[in-house]
Amino acid sequence: MKSMVLILFAFLTLILPAIAQDKSGKFAVFVTGQGDAAPVAKSLIMKLNESKPFEAVSKDGPSKVVVLISCMSRKQTDPFVCMYVSHCNGAAFKTFLGGGLSVSTTADSVATNFLGSIAEDIVERYEKTNTDNLRQALESCLLMTDSKCNVPDTLQKEFGEKQLTLGQYLLKSHQ
């Protein structure tokens, strides 16, 4: 029994860091779709995991973007009529990034169309949206306290500080 525990411990010690290293380089996306959208969501998850820059994560996993897929009710022979909405999954806010509509005979082709559109949403809007959300969260903190607030890592270069008071923020943001 002890040898089994030691083998398991050795396995976890060697494998988990490699897995964590693998996942850290990919852009995490949570995809969900139920009912008639489930086949499209499943196909999109496969495509995200096969792509180099993306990784589909579970609802409990940390994600940078959330994608919601919805499809019209259909019979087995009807085409898929689906839409997606993508949101930036920020620390304080979920902000709209983009959306799209696709009509096709297969769930796989709808997923292919969505993958391209979602990638475009992320490339065109993610960084600015994320920075704007962090700035809004900092402003909210500053307006609600008389003391200093921690400046998010992304904004520290802009403000040159790790912590700011409201007065410092106002001076630095209007220079």
C-alpha positions, -999 to 999 in steps of 0.1 A, spaced: 0 0 0 28 24 9 46 17 -24 13 25 -43 11 58 -25 47 66 -33 42 57 -69 11 79 -71 29 108 -54 59 105 -78 35 104 -107 17 135 -96 49 153 -87 63 147 -122 31 149 -144 12 178 -128 38 205 -134 41 194 -170 3 196 -174 2 230 -158 30 242 -180 12 230 -211 -21 247 -202 -5 280 -192 5 289 -227 -30 286 -241 -59 311 -241 -86 295 -219 -122 296 -232 -154 282 -216 -180 271 -241 -216 261 -232 -246 251 -252 -276 230 -242 -304 212 -261 -301 216 -298 -269 236 -293 -250 207 -276 -236 192 -308 -223 226 -319 -208 233 -285 -191 198 -284 -176 203 -319 -164 238 -310 -148 225 -278 -129 198 -299 -118 225 -324 -106 248 -296 -86 220 -280 -71 211 -314 -60 246 -321 -27 260 -310 -37 292 -292 -69 280 -275 -80 256 -248 -115 248 -238 -120 246 -200 -148 234 -178 -172 257 -160 -150 253 -129 -118 261 -147 -104 296 -150 -113 311 -184 -106 344 -201 -136 342 -224 -171 327 -220 -190 316 -252 -227 309 -250 -242 290 -279 -279 288 -287 -297 271 -316 -332 270 -328 -352 239 -323 -348 215 -351 -358 182 -366 -331 157 -374 -331 167 -411 -333 205 -405 -302 227 -407 -285 241 -376 -295 277 -371 -273 289 -342 -258 320 -327 -230 326 -302 -222 354 -278 -187 358 -264 -179 377 -232 -146 387 -216 -145 369 -183 -129 396 -162 -122 397 -125 -150 422 -119 -171 423 -151 -183 401 -179 -182 423 -209 -196 416 -244 -169 409 -270 -189 398 -300 -215 375 -314 -224 357 -346 -250 337 -364 -245 306 -386 -268 284 -406 -254 251 -419 -264 214 -423 -238 201 -398 -229 211 -363 -192 208 -373 -195 235 -400 -213 258 -376 -185 252 -351 -159 260 -377 -176 293 -386 -179 302 -349 -142 294 -342 -131 319 -368 -155 346 -355 -146 340 -318 -108 342 -327 -115 375 -344 -135 388 -314 -106 379 -291 -78 394 -314 -97 426 -320 -112 433 -286 -99 412 -257 -69 432 -246 -86 466 -247 -117 453 -230 -97 436 -203 -77 468 -196 -108 489 -195 -124 465 -170 -94 466 -148 -94 504 -149 -131 505 -140 -125 480 -111 -96 503 -98 -118 534 -101 -146 516 -82 -122 507 -54 -108 542 -52 -142 558 -50 -152 534 -22 -122 539 2 -102 566 18 -70 545 17 -50 531 -12 -61 505 -37 -39 479 -53 -32 487 -90 -37 456 -112 -5 443 -127 -16 453 -162 -19 489 -152 11 493 -130 34 503 -159 9 530 -169 6 545 -134 41 536 -121 27 525 -88 15 493 -71 -10 512 -49 -28 545 -55 -50 569 -36 -79 586 -54 -59 618 -56 -28 601 -71 -50 583 -96 -67 616 -107 -33 633 -111 -17 604 -130 -47 597 -153 -49 633 -165 -13 638 -174 
